[in-house]
């Protein structure tokens, strides 16, 4: 099969207060507003090569409106659509703002996705052009501002089945998974379209609500920038939810915080690159440091929240014994390490 997808190109999210979220992305994250059309606000990171990478839409609650992926060619787009429809998925062709021809569908676990080849490349306005030819614009003056969009992590009721479907149909490489120490329950998996450890993650969702998202992530160039971002956010009253630390899976430095809608944002940097075409994904457990490389800190309970809010109990509350829930949230104490 030809390689179908190239990379994550943009995410569209909903929020009850568009202006509050947009102000946060501009003032605290360091994004730039590039367009406003029919209530939608289009933003970009300083290093984005396309017109935008984040779209903020009005909605009753925080949610994922779509995650968009650029294909490797026009032929790859048509092949991806053929494979989707052969798998029983029916989507729609449309013209997307400053993208062009695109195919939008909803996956088996309720997640909206957009595939496209056409793009509008960013052209810096006078005075905003970088001194460096490969940069689409000058570096942001906001401390710790991300260079680009990095990945999106969704929530699904069957982690392994989700990963297998997106691998079989769209060619995502499965890079790693996490099973609980106390039971053979798959709680996390990472997939990629390229050499990164992941640009699509999936966490276990025990709720009955489909199509939820756990977070999306930006990329900064260095660990120092990530630490400066953490410092700056806290100085301006934005609580840090988790981090800074390093993930075991992927080995990225990470930092999690929330935007005004309560939607979770991650900052990433570092990590490995994997070019192995026949990579066999390894299985981790929480006690091995899958989420915390140093094995010395518990993931906060709040990190299990996905968006929109669940109709019922969250993944760590529904059908999982207390000791297994404890193992997911604090594996080091369970194993006598903390």
Buried (B, 14 or more C-beta within 10 A) or exposed (E): EEBBBBBBBBBBBBBBEBEEBBBBBBEBBBBBBBBEEEEBBBBBBBBBBBBBBBBBBBBEEBBBBBBBBBBBBEEBBBBBBEBBEEEEBEBEEEEBBBBEBBBBBBBBBBBBBBBBBBBEEBEEEEEEBBEEEEBBBBBBEBBBBBBBBBBBBBBBBBBBBBBBBBBEBBBBBBBBBBBBBBEEBBBBBBBBBBEBBBBBBBBBBBBEBBBBBBBBBBBBBEBEBBBBBBBBBEEEEBEBBBBBBBBBBBEBBBBBBBBBBBBBBBBBBBBEEBEEEEEEBEEBBBBBBBBBBEBEBBBEBEBBBBBBBBEEEBBBBBEBEEEBBBBBBBBBEBBEEE
